[in-house]
Structures are given as structure tokens and as C-alpha cells.
Amino acid sequence: MSIETARPETAAEEATVLADLATMLRGLLDEYGLDDAEITMDTTFHDDLELESVDLVALSGQLREHYGERVNFATFIAERDLEEIIALTVGELVRYIVTSLRAAATS
């Protein structure tokens, strides 16, 4: 589901999380001189951003720092096989974060 076809509150949440995540990713990409890369829901971590596993570990730390225990990136990744991790899009992570934040808000 794209941001455009989601419920209005979901679209707003996804847009906010996408903006936060893009800021974190640009910080990582700055080390490679790629901080101007376009980051959308369809952007892949591996093919488009060329992030390595060490970069995903750094991103995990940033997510924990920003969202606290509400978002567990390690669990999110652990549920996927290698091919799914390689094909992972920013949008998949955005939707996971939104779902995790909602679950934390209702518990």
C-alpha cells in the first residue's frame, strides 16, 4: 500500500516516519558522499542505497535511539531470510515502524 492509498492517518504517520528514516539514512550515506540520494518508500537498502550489514547495524542503533524499545529492528530483520533482506525497501521498514509505534501506544 502506498502512502497515497493508505488511510489519511496512516499516510501521515508513514510520511513522518519516512522523513525521520530518510534523515537517519542520509547521515549514514554522508560517510560515502551519497547524502543527496533520493529516499522513497520504494528505495531498496541494498541495490539503491548500497548499504552493507554494518550500515544496517548502525541504522538499528539510530532507530533505538530515536524510538526507544518501541521499535525492534533486530526482530524485524531476524524474521526475514537473506533474499528478503537484500530486497528490503524503505517502505517495508516504515510500515513496520508505524505498526510498532501503534502497538506500543495501545499497550
Sequence and secondary structure as in RCSB ss.txt:
>XXXX:A:sequence
MSIETARPETAAEEATVLADLATMLRGLLDEYGLDDAEITMDTTFHDDLELESVDLVALSGQLREHYGERVNFAT
FIAERDLEEIIALTVGELVRYIVTSLRAAATS
>XXXX:A:secstr
  GGGS HHHHHHHHHHHHHHHHHHHHHHHTTT TT    TT BTTTTT   HHHHHHHHHHHHHHHGGG  HHH
HHHTS HHHHHT BHHHHHHHHHHHHHHHHH 
